[in-house]
Amino acid sequence: MTPELTDDALDYLLASAGLVLTAEQKADLKTIHADLAAMKARVRKSNGKPRGPMAELAHGFGFGPEDLA
């Protein structure tokens, strides 16, 4: 179950990211929150198993042969 994205939570997340949005932009973000949560869950798992760090190479550096085993 996807947690509800409250206005206070959204304001906190935006402020912590240094983003300033209009009320219309915030409303748009709230409408897609559930879909984004579902997409994140699908991306993080492959064949029902959690993906390892190698699934997101853009976020990791300096992998050696032992990391590829």
N, C-alpha and C positions, 0 to 999 in steps of 0.2 A: 504494500500500500504506500502510495506516494504521500509524504507529509505535505500539508498545506503550506503554501508560501504566503505568509502574512505580509502586510504592508511594512510592519516594523522590521521583519527579517529581510525583506527586499531592500529597504533603505539602508540597513546595516551592511549587507553584502555590497551594495553599490558604493557606499561611502568607503568601505575598506579597500575596494578596488580603485578608488579615486575617480569614479564615474558620476557624472551629473546628468540625469535624464529628465525629460519632461513627464508630466502625468500621463500623457498618451503613450509614450514609450514604455513606462512602467506597466501600464495596463496591458500592453502587447506582450511584454515578458511574462506576466502572470498567466496569460492565456495558454502559453506553450510550456509552462513548467512541468506539467504531468508528462507530456510527450518527451521532453528532454530527459526526465528521470528514467523513463522507459528505454530511451535510446542509450543512455549511459549504462544501464544494466545489461543491455544486449552487447555493447562494445566490450565491456569488461569480462564477458564470459565467452568462451568458444567451446561448442559441443558440451555445454553444461559444466565446464571446468573453468575456474578463474584463470585469466591470462597472466603470464609472468612479465617481468620488466622488459623482455625482448619484444613484446607486442607493441611497445610504444617507444621505438628507437629515438624519436625526436626528444624524448625526455631523459635519455641516459647517454652517458659518454664513457669511453674507455673500457668496453667489454673485452675480456680476454677469452681464450679458448675454453676455460673452465665455465664461463657464463653461457656458452653455447651448447654445453653438454646436456 
